[in-house]
Amino acid sequence: MKIINIKTKSKHYNIYIGHDIFAKLKKIIKKENIQFKNSLLIVDKKVPKNFIKKIKSNINSTKKIVYLFNASEKNKNFKSINSILEILFKNNFTRNDVIICVGGGITGDISGFASSLYKRGMKFINIPSTLLSQVDSSIGGKTGVNNKFGKNLIGSFCQPDLVISDTKLLKSLPRREVVCGYAEIFKHSLIANKKLFLFLDKNLSNILKLNPKFIQKAILESCKVKKQIVEKDEKENNLRKSLNLGHTFGHAYEATLNYSSKLNHGEAVLYGILSATKLSKKLNLLGKNDYEQILSHLSKLKFTNLSKLFSRKDLKKIINFMANDKKNVSKKLNLITLKKIGRVNISKQYNTVQIRNFIKSELLK
């Protein structure tokens, strides 16, 4: 079991990473000195019942309520938040009680946001159940919901009190969900760690098969990248923007498809990284060798062509969603582009017409 300590201005907390560590949950909570009387477990319906039972049995609380959440982008809204808040109010929870999330990134965002709102903040423990949430959304405190204008446009920063990432949980995931999480590991390597990129490129098959030795190293190194960034820039004023590599494109692709099952978040990020890489090359920001290495890796994952999902009739929607992205502060588009593997351009702005023409050219392929 490995422990990573996150030190932000608002809170310090630990991330525990290991295989089959739920049996130690009670000891970990005690060691972290997280005290509470009542607990609300917000659990993704997809989490296997045996894991829920094991987690529940290792939590000491007078009142223990389980709320099963149907995790989807369409349910990531204020209606779901209100359902959670009503449970807390009806059961007289206090600020010293705890919400414990057991699920992926969507469940984590909903749970963290609710915990930040209830009586202006209560305790929050995150037990991420997907690879995506273990390497990305469970670290750094971003929470939020979607609305008709786009993804994650309403939210707050709410650092957890504790994160427990058990890689045994990942065995229950279909391969598509593993690839979804891998997208963020891959992204972290591109923005800050070429050694991690080379490790991923060499060991891709073992990582996707969830070989314990390889997947734990990939998760650990990925979390270290995000830790370094979040500690330096908790509220995304500068450096943390680098974590948005592929996301402005990706979020727009998801929204254009109305968050359908055709494209999950991680897949959208991979297509977003593909777009950001090609744009970086087109603008002569990224060298040929690194460009070819990135595209070669994406081809192993079978992410090579945007026109598989979209046509020219989708162009207006894609651009509109990109223009509404919360990272934009002017009429121009804020995009993260690549200098080389391990380094990015953070605060570059691009003309909407320029990006429209770029995406148009990609859709014609």
C-alpha positions as CSV (number, residue, x, y, z in Angstrom):
1,M,0.0,0.0,0.0
2,K,1.3,3.4,-1.0
3,I,0.3,6.8,0.6
4,I,0.4,10.1,-1.2
5,N,0.0,13.3,0.9
6,I,-1.8,16.2,-0.8
7,K,-1.0,19.6,0.7
8,T,-3.3,22.4,-0.7
9,K,-3.9,25.8,0.9
10,S,-7.4,24.8,2.0
11,K,-6.7,21.2,3.3
12,H,-4.1,18.5,3.7
13,Y,-5.2,14.9,3.1
14,N,-3.9,11.4,2.2
15,I,-4.5,9.2,-0.8
16,Y,-4.1,5.4,0.0
17,I,-3.4,3.3,-3.1
18,G,-3.3,-0.5,-2.8
19,H,-4.8,-3.9,-3.7
20,D,-7.6,-5.3,-1.5
21,I,-7.3,-2.6,1.2
22,F,-11.0,-2.3,2.1
23,A,-10.4,-4.6,5.1
24,K,-8.2,-1.9,6.5
25,L,-10.7,0.8,6.0
26,K,-11.7,1.1,9.7
27,K,-8.0,1.3,10.7
28,I,-7.3,3.9,8.0
29,I,-10.1,6.2,9.1
30,K,-9.0,5.9,12.7
31,K,-5.4,6.6,11.8
32,E,-6.5,9.7,9.9
33,N,-8.5,10.8,12.9
34,I,-11.7,11.4,10.9
35,Q,-14.5,11.3,13.5
36,F,-18.2,11.3,12.7
37,K,-21.4,10.0,14.2
38,N,-23.5,9.5,11.1
39,S,-22.5,8.5,7.5
40,L,-24.3,8.7,4.1
41,L,-22.8,6.3,1.6
42,I,-23.5,7.5,-2.0
43,V,-22.8,4.5,-4.1
44,D,-22.8,4.0,-7.8
45,K,-25.3,1.3,-8.7
46,K,-22.6,-0.4,-10.8
47,V,-20.4,-1.1,-7.8
48,P,-20.6,-4.9,-7.0
49,K,-22.6,-5.7,-3.9
50,N,-19.8,-7.6,-2.2
51,F,-17.6,-4.5,-2.2
52,I,-20.5,-2.4,-0.8
53,K,-21.0,-4.9,1.9
54,K,-17.3,-5.0,2.8
55,I,-17.0,-1.2,2.9
56,K,-20.2,-0.8,4.9
57,S,-19.0,-3.3,7.5
58,N,-15.8,-1.4,8.0
59,I,-17.4,2.0,8.8
60,N,-18.1,2.8,12.4
61,S,-21.2,5.1,12.7
62,T,-24.4,5.3,14.6
63,K,-26.5,5.9,11.5
64,K,-25.4,4.4,8.2
65,I,-27.5,5.2,5.2
66,V,-26.8,3.9,1.7
67,Y,-28.1,6.0,-1.3
68,L,-27.7,4.1,-4.6
69,F,-27.0,6.6,-7.4
70,N,-27.5,5.9,-11.1
71,A,-24.3,7.5,-12.4
72,S,-24.6,9.2,-15.8
73,E,-23.9,12.6,-17.2
74,K,-27.6,13.2,-17.6
75,N,-28.1,12.6,-13.8
76,K,-25.2,14.9,-12.9
77,N,-27.6,17.8,-12.2
78,F,-29.2,19.8,-9.4
79,K,-32.1,17.3,-9.1
80,S,-29.6,14.7,-7.9
81,I,-28.0,17.2,-5.5
82,N,-31.4,18.0,-4.0
83,S,-32.2,14.3,-3.5
84,I,-29.0,14.0,-1.5
85,L,-29.5,17.2,0.5
86,E,-33.1,16.0,1.4
87,I,-31.7,12.8,2.9
88,L,-29.2,14.7,4.9
89,F,-31.8,17.1,6.3
90,K,-34.4,14.5,7.0
91,N,-31.9,12.5,9.0
92,N,-30.6,15.5,10.9
93,F,-27.0,15.2,9.7
94,T,-24.5,17.8,11.2
95,R,-21.4,19.4,9.7
96,N,-19.4,16.9,11.7
97,D,-21.0,13.9,9.9
98,V,-19.6,12.4,6.7
99,I,-20.5,11.7,3.1
100,I,-18.7,8.7,1.8
101,C,-18.6,8.3,-2.0
102,V,-18.2,4.9,-3.6
103,G,-18.1,5.3,-7.3
104,G,-16.6,6.9,-10.3
105,G,-16.0,10.5,-11.3
106,I,-19.7,11.4,-11.8
107,T,-20.6,10.0,-8.4
108,G,-17.6,11.8,-6.8
109,D,-18.5,15.1,-8.4
110,I,-22.1,14.8,-7.1
111,S,-21.0,13.7,-3.6
112,G,-18.3,16.3,-3.2
113,F,-20.6,19.1,-4.4
114,A,-23.4,18.0,-2.0
115,S,-20.9,17.9,0.9
116,S,-19.7,21.4,0.1
117,L,-23.2,22.8,0.1
118,Y,-24.8,21.1,3.1
119,K,-24.6,23.5,6.0
120,R,-21.6,25.1,4.1
121,G,-19.5,22.0,4.3
122,M,-19.3,18.6,5.9
123,K,-16.8,15.8,6.0
124,F,-16.1,13.9,2.7
125,I,-14.4,10.6,2.1
126,N,-13.9,9.5,-1.5
127,I,-13.5,5.8,-2.4
128,P,-13.1,6.0,-6.2
129,S,-14.3,2.8,-8.0
130,T,-13.0,3.4,-11.5
131,L,-9.6,3.9,-13.0
132,L,-10.6,7.4,-14.2
133,S,-11.7,8.6,-10.7
134,Q,-8.6,7.0,-9.0
135,V,-6.2,8.9,-11.2
136,D,-8.1,12.2,-11.8
137,S,-11.4,13.3,-10.3
138,S,-10.7,12.1,-6.8
139,I,-7.6,14.3,-6.5
140,G,-7.8,18.1,-6.3
141,G,-11.2,18.9,-5.1
142,K,-13.1,19.9,-8.2
143,T,-16.9,19.1,-7.9
144,G,-19.9,20.1,-10.0
145,V,-22.9,19.4,-12.1
146,N,-23.9,19.9,-15.8
147,N,-26.6,22.1,-17.3
148,K,-28.0,22.8,-20.8
149,F,-25.1,25.2,-21.5
150,G,-22.4,22.5,-21.0
151,K,-20.4,20.3,-18.7
152,N,-19.3,21.1,-15.1
153,L,-20.4,24.8,-15.4
154,I,-21.8,24.9,-11.8
155,G,-19.7,23.7,-9.0
156,S,-17.2,24.3,-6.2
157,F,-13.8,23.3,-4.9
158,C,-14.2,20.8,-2.1
159,Q,-11.1,18.9,-1.0
160,P,-11.8,15.5,0.5
161,D,-10.7,14.5,4.0
162,L,-9.4,11.1,2.7
163,V,-9.1,9.2,-0.6
164,I,-8.9,5.4,-0.7
165,S,-8.1,3.8,-4.1
166,D,-8.4,0.0,-4.1
167,T,-7.2,-1.5,-7.4
168,K,-9.1,-4.7,-6.7
169,L,-12.3,-2.7,-7.5
170,L,-11.0,-2.2,-11.0
171,K,-11.3,-5.9,-11.8
172,S,-15.1,-5.4,-12.1
173,L,-14.7,-2.8,-14.9
174,P,-15.3,-3.6,-18.6
175,R,-12.3,-2.8,-20.8
176,R,-14.0,0.3,-22.2
177,E,-14.1,1.8,-18.6
178,V,-10.4,0.9,-18.2
179,V,-9.5,2.7,-21.4
180,C,-11.6,5.6,-20.1
181,G,-9.5,5.9,-17.0
182,Y,-6.3,5.3,-18.9
183,A,-7.0,8.5,-20.9
184,E,-6.1,10.6,-17.8
185,I,-3.0,8.7,-17.0
186,F,-1.9,9.2,-20.7
187,K,-2.8,12.9,-20.4
188,H,-0.7,13.3,-17.2
189,S,2.3,11.8,-19.0
190,L,2.0,14.3,-21.9
191,I,1.8,17.4,-19.7
192,A,4.5,16.6,-17.2
193,N,6.4,13.3,-17.3
194,K,8.0,11.9,-20.5
195,K,9.4,8.9,-18.4
196,L,5.8,8.0,-17.6
197,F,4.9,8.3,-21.3
198,L,7.7,5.9,-22.2
199,F,6.6,3.4,-19.5
200,L,3.0,3.6,-20.7
201,D,4.0,3.1,-24.3
202,K,6.1,0.1,-23.5
203,N,3.6,-1.6,-21.1
204,L,0.2,-0.6,-22.5
205,S,-1.0,-4.1,-22.8
206,N,-0.2,-5.1,-19.2
207,I,-1.7,-1.8,-17.9
208,L,-5.0,-2.3,-19.7
209,K,-5.1,-5.9,-18.5
210,L,-4.8,-4.5,-15.0
211,N,-1.7,-6.5,-14.1
212,P,-1.2,-5.4,-10.5
213,K,2.5,-4.5,-10.8
214,F,1.9,-2.3,-13.9
215,I,-1.4,-0.7,-13.1
216,Q,-0.4,0.3,-9.5
217,K,2.8,2.0,-10.9
218,A,0.8,3.8,-13.6
219,I,-1.8,5.0,-11.0
220,L,0.9,6.1,-8.5
221,E,3.0,8.0,-11.0
222,S,-0.1,9.6,-12.5
223,C,-1.3,10.7,-9.1
224,K,2.1,12.2,-8.4
225,V,1.8,14.4,-11.5
226,K,-1.6,15.7,-10.4
227,K,-0.4,16.1,-6.8
228,Q,2.4,18.4,-7.9
229,I,0.1,20.5,-10.0
230,V,-2.8,20.8,-7.5
231,E,-0.5,21.7,-4.7
232,K,1.0,24.6,-6.6
233,D,-2.3,25.8,-8.1
234,E,-5.4,24.6,-6.2
235,K,-7.9,27.0,-7.8
236,E,-6.7,26.7,-11.4
237,N,-5.3,30.2,-11.8
238,N,-2.4,29.1,-14.0
239,L,-0.5,25.8,-13.9
240,R,-3.5,23.7,-13.1
241,K,-5.0,24.7,-16.5
242,S,-2.5,22.3,-18.0
243,L,-4.7,19.4,-16.8
244,N,-7.3,20.6,-19.3
245,L,-5.2,19.1,-22.2
246,G,-7.8,17.6,-24.6
247,H,-10.7,18.6,-22.3
248,T,-12.1,21.7,-24.1
249,F,-12.3,19.6,-27.3
250,G,-13.5,16.5,-25.4
251,H,-16.2,18.2,-23.4
252,A,-17.6,19.7,-26.6
253,Y,-17.6,16.3,-28.3
254,E,-19.5,14.8,-25.3
255,A,-22.1,17.6,-25.3
256,T,-22.6,17.5,-29.0
257,L,-23.6,13.8,-28.7
258,N,-25.8,14.8,-25.8
259,Y,-23.7,12.7,-23.3
260,S,-24.9,9.5,-25.0
261,S,-23.3,6.1,-24.6
262,K,-21.6,6.5,-27.9
263,L,-18.8,8.4,-26.2
264,N,-17.8,8.3,-22.5
265,H,-15.7,11.0,-20.8
266,G,-12.4,9.2,-21.2
267,E,-13.0,8.5,-24.8
268,A,-13.9,12.1,-25.4
269,V,-10.6,13.1,-23.7
270,L,-8.6,10.8,-26.0
271,Y,-10.3,12.3,-29.0
272,G,-9.6,15.7,-27.5
273,I,-5.9,14.9,-27.0
274,L,-5.8,13.7,-30.7
275,S,-7.3,17.1,-31.7
276,A,-4.9,19.1,-29.5
277,T,-1.9,17.1,-30.8
278,K,-2.9,17.7,-34.4
279,L,-3.6,21.4,-33.8
280,S,-0.2,21.7,-32.1
281,K,1.5,20.2,-35.1
282,K,-0.4,22.3,-37.5
283,L,0.6,25.5,-35.6
284,N,4.3,24.3,-35.6
285,L,4.3,24.1,-31.8
286,L,5.0,20.4,-31.7
287,G,8.0,18.6,-33.3
288,K,7.5,15.8,-35.8
289,N,9.1,13.0,-33.6
290,D,6.9,13.7,-30.6
291,Y,3.8,14.1,-32.8
292,E,4.4,10.7,-34.4
293,Q,5.0,9.1,-31.0
294,I,1.7,10.4,-29.6
295,L,-0.3,9.5,-32.7
296,S,1.3,6.0,-32.7
297,H,0.2,5.5,-29.1
298,L,-3.3,6.7,-29.8
299,S,-3.5,4.3,-32.8
300,K,-2.8,1.4,-30.4
301,L,-5.8,2.5,-28.5
302,K,-7.8,2.9,-31.8
303,F,-8.3,6.6,-31.5
304,T,-7.3,8.0,-34.8
305,N,-10.2,9.6,-36.6
306,L,-12.8,12.1,-35.4
307,S,-15.0,11.6,-38.4
308,K,-16.1,8.2,-37.1
309,L,-18.3,10.1,-34.7
310,F,-19.1,13.5,-36.3
311,S,-19.9,15.0,-39.6
312,R,-19.8,18.6,-40.9
313,K,-23.4,19.1,-39.7
314,D,-22.1,18.8,-36.1
315,L,-19.5,21.6,-36.6
316,K,-21.6,24.4,-35.3
317,K,-22.6,22.6,-32.2
318,I,-19.0,21.6,-31.4
319,I,-17.8,25.2,-31.7
320,N,-20.7,26.6,-29.7
321,F,-19.9,24.2,-26.8
322,M,-16.2,25.1,-27.0
323,A,-17.1,28.8,-26.9
324,N,-19.2,28.2,-23.7
325,D,-16.4,26.4,-21.9
326,K,-15.9,27.8,-18.4
327,K,-12.2,28.3,-19.1
328,N,-12.8,31.0,-21.7
329,V,-12.6,34.6,-20.5
330,S,-13.0,36.3,-23.9
331,K,-14.4,35.6,-27.3
332,K,-11.3,33.6,-28.1
333,L,-10.9,30.0,-27.1
334,N,-8.5,28.9,-24.3
335,L,-6.8,25.7,-25.4
336,I,-3.9,23.7,-24.0
337,T,-1.5,22.8,-26.7
338,L,1.7,20.7,-26.7
339,K,5.3,21.9,-26.9
340,K,6.7,18.4,-26.6
341,I,5.9,15.2,-24.6
342,G,6.1,16.4,-21.0
343,R,5.5,20.2,-21.7
344,V,2.5,22.2,-22.7
345,N,1.5,25.7,-23.6
346,I,-0.9,26.9,-20.9
347,S,-2.5,30.3,-21.6
348,K,-2.7,30.5,-25.3
349,Q,-5.9,31.8,-26.9
350,Y,-7.1,30.9,-30.4
351,N,-9.5,32.6,-32.8
352,T,-12.8,30.8,-33.1
353,V,-12.7,30.8,-36.9
354,Q,-9.2,29.3,-36.8
355,I,-10.4,26.4,-34.6
356,R,-13.6,26.0,-36.6
357,N,-11.6,25.6,-39.8
358,F,-9.3,23.1,-38.1
359,I,-12.1,20.9,-36.8
360,K,-13.8,21.2,-40.2
361,S,-10.7,19.8,-41.9
362,E,-10.7,16.9,-39.4
363,L,-14.3,16.0,-40.1
364,L,-13.7,15.8,-43.8
365,K,-11.2,13.0,-43.4
